[in-house]
Amino acid sequence: MTSEQCPVCSKAVYPMEKINIDGKAFHRGCFRCAHCKGTLKLGNFTALEGLFYCKPHLIQMFKEKGNYDEGFGREQHKTKWAQSAKASE
């Protein structure tokens, strides 16, 4: 019997310690918020572009910047649109 590998620590994940998220098997202790590193559970997380966040921090980060880009360290789409518009002139 082969066990699955945790995408966080790359160690084998056995059934008693496994949590399945988005088709991947994590150790319960490895499934953590990308912002605060708190342990997540099935009912208290949100996924955004491959990263997992606890709901309070997802809401907090969204409220700080008002969008899902700048609040999470990515370039805003409006910046990309402005660059595209300048290039087409």
QUIMOGI-V622574 format. One line per field, one symbol per residue. psi: psi as a letter, one per 30 degrees, with the letter a starting at -180 (. if undefined). A space follows every 50 residues. Layout:
# QUIMOGI-V622574
psi->???
This chain:
# QUIMOGI-V622574
psi->kkllkkfefglkjlefgkkkkhgkjlkeffjlkfefgkkllegglkkjhf lkkkeeeeeeeeeefglgdefgglkkefeeeeeeeeef.
